[in-house]
């Protein structure tokens, strides 16, 4: 992903947006630090639909017996 300074992004915003729509997002930097990302709306929608890990776990259709029990190793004296 290419990086572009904020002042350059302002000056060429139309071109930056055109490239993002074409599949080339850009990281906008300010004073050398990454501040924002320009990407296509289609890509934004795709990323915003990704469910969280918690939601995936909550939606698990199986029962408790479908998940293997956790096996714990005995505690060593070094670990105490």
Number of C-alpha atoms within 10 A of each C-alpha: 8 9 15 18 17 19 12 12 19 11 10 11 14 11 11 20 18 14 16 19 16 11 13 15 20 20 18 20 18 12 8 11 10 14 12 13 16 18 20 18 11 12 13 11 10 10 10 9 8 9 9 9 9 8 9 11 9 9 9 8 9 8 7 8 7 8 8 7 8 6 6 6 6 6 8 7 6 5 5 5
